[in-house]
């Protein structure tokens, strides 16, 4: 395989912060960042392929009609079945902790994310 | 228990030589005796015995449901099973009991199959060793075979040690080990990059990845929606055809299954190989391919040639990029798929409840292992607005080139491609874990991944036992929805190579091995 040495990208703190919020996974250890950098480097090999004029492929079934079923109710009345796998429910509701509170900033984060360890 | 599904076991059941209950009990006790393999996460003893009893009634009344009635099967633990815990070998789903059956599970049960239990895997099927799940690694039954043990004694000094045990490959390693150690007659796996074919090859069984869109994915907990397919593991090609016949066909609950009617087929017993055109992709001479596997591969090509088939070298120039392409598409789809695990509706939920966001983040940190978290992050990175075109769309373009390579080859008159399934035979666990999951997956899926990119059917057939006494499989890749042709070629090949049966008698119940394993099993 053609191995073009590509300039290694360094991940900025802003990007890392953004990613953590999107993924809702914290990974801010040296190891986690290194793993991500390696993954990006690995993916960069794709740029050796000439894809000029090539359409992206979403699905191998792109040349077929997507099956749409009739818009009729075929299932239901399974509220109890569905609720019984949730840890916290009240009546017919799933319960979430208070919303609209963004994740704390980086410097405050360690204090709360490490607690449950 | 060593009987094959086709003809042998269904005939035995029909003739009353063995009853479904008896068969189920024998399998259950063998599962107990081979517990140290760690092939099963959950053994559904009670429901299995009940299903066997019901099957027995049907046999008595002469009203059996199909060829699989009373036949013990196992299911990879990423297929939803109503009333039976489904974990994906992850803390995230530990204790999760699905309220419904995956379509493939339901189809097996509708045929009267007896569901013995759920098999072990890499967490969320992300891996190629079956070593990265919360229930610990799966051990390859061949570690305890006469074939391997005898070579070990000749070659090494470590016979009395337990460190020599081998990995099954993955991620459907539990299913492969279950079929290989005779605890069930067929097992379901899943195949996104090779997860059915890889462990099948390393455990010396048949592994079929059907065409994308032929078998329903409803109830299969998704990894990469555009590539996942349920896989079939059996002891011979005929068995794979039988199970395929049961599972294939349109499912209203999965819009990606095609609506063309599927007609179950039986494979002919006499096969004429002389009209075939077999393609040998030259790019599959990859670095790291063992000389033994290479030799076996060219011997296999000779077999076809000697039988009068045309054997042609072909080129799939973009296949070498399939692993890199897969890395981007897989992580991107994983990032989106794994968003469903938020602790609210099912699965693990962290006790941290300062805010919804805090609960989400803590739940996901506690619930996923490093590999899963790493893939979620990479995927999110490739999907960032500033990277989307450069990575995600770029990979989708490369995917088309990879798929087009196959179209060109098949348009050029090739019926079936013949390739290795893996670089070499299996390796000891201690060797395997020296590299990280991403590196391993990149090495191990190298021959299998491209078929998923293109959605093509592929099957690995156990071919020979290596110098170390371990199985090597070769792979056939066919045209989309041409399973009948693919399996016919595979059956012809299977008949030529006469792969030896694994010899486990007296090895597994060898006093010191079992006690050693009981110790390590109770530790994990």
Interface residues (C-beta under 8 A of the other chain):
Chain A: X1 X15 X18 X19 X20 X22 X23 X24 X25 X26 X27 X32 X35 X36 X38 X39 X40 X42 X43 X45 X46 X47 X49 X51 X54 X55 X56 X57 X58 X59 X60 X61 X64 X66 X67 X68 X69 X78 X81 X82 X84 X85 X86 X87 X88 X94 X95 X96 X97 X98 X99 X100 X101 X102 X103 X112 X113 X115 X116
Chain B: X96 X97 X99 X212 X213 X226 X250 X252 X255 X256 X257 X258 X259 X318 X320 X321 X324 X325 X327 X328 X331 X335 X342 X343 X344 X345 X346 X347 X349 X350 X351 X352 X353 X354 X355 X356 X357 X358 X359 X360 X361 X362 X364 X365 X366 X368 X370 X373 X374 X376 X377 X378 X380 X381 X382 X384 X390 X391 X393 X394 X395 X396 X397 X398 X399 X400 X401 X403 X436 X438 X442 X454 X455 X480
